[in-house]
Amino acid sequence: METVFDLAGLHRVISKWKSEGASIAFVPTMGNLHAGHYSLLERARELADKTVVSIFVNPIQFGKGEDYESYPSTLEADSNGLADNDLDLLFAPDLNQLYPGGVATDTRVEVPGLSDILCGRFRPGHFSGVATVVAKLLINVQPDIALFGEKDYQQLLVIRRVVTDLCMPVEVIGMPIVREADGLAMSSRNAYLNLKERNKAPLIYATLQRAAQRLRESPHQIPAIEAEGMKALESSGFKPEYFSVRRSENLAEPNALDKKLSILTAAWLGSARLIDNVKVLVDSQSESQ
Ligand code: PAF
């Protein structure tokens, strides 16, 4: 595995690979890698000749008072893990590489509409921060494919929009959520949970699964199912921000004909903000209106 810390080094390796005709798969991360990230790398290795992982904690996707300063940095352990998993290239830039003019007046990529709902309502500016840094990374890594986890489902759709709307020649692949044995979706932020909270955290997934079952049985009861989900999380000690049933394709509010739905939630447990989602295929919502 090679590691580069600047854009010049990245360009040198990418140019060489391109001249050899190698295909490139890219997994952008903020480090503190877990089995979810490694599942993306494994798929990347299957799909392309060369694999690139970036590790960069992107300041502009964190809001005021969020965990940018305390976000876990584990570069040495990540680097060892990536080398053990046969990564070809690790790109670990510092702030100056990606924000040469500073962050305050930096050019931004905005995805209107999709960025303002669900997580975007509670984290204003977050998805513009994600869209901006992912655009910078894709422009420089020039991958054929880029892989993202479906735990951050709204992020995945925002990135699909960036790639489509900016006409970027890259295929975006969403990969299934990787869960702990008790159902908790893997996340770097799970490290913020104390033991008691950690034992409670799988209730998020259990609540989503119960809601999915209800939705399959009663697809016309969406407002009630959403309210029940909020209440179930609240009464277990979570502080849920939203618990919503949406059209999987674009996160719009579903209509009676939609069959491919997602239930998405974000909830605080202690100092950890946890997000999760499940997909639900409903037979038909129209018969029981
Ligand atoms: O999902 C993440 O880790 C980050 O949001 C990403 C896509 C690497 C952008 O900073």
Residues whose N, C-alpha, C, O or C-beta is under 5 A from the ligand:
A	BS01	PAF	P28 T29 M30 F56 N58 V130 V133
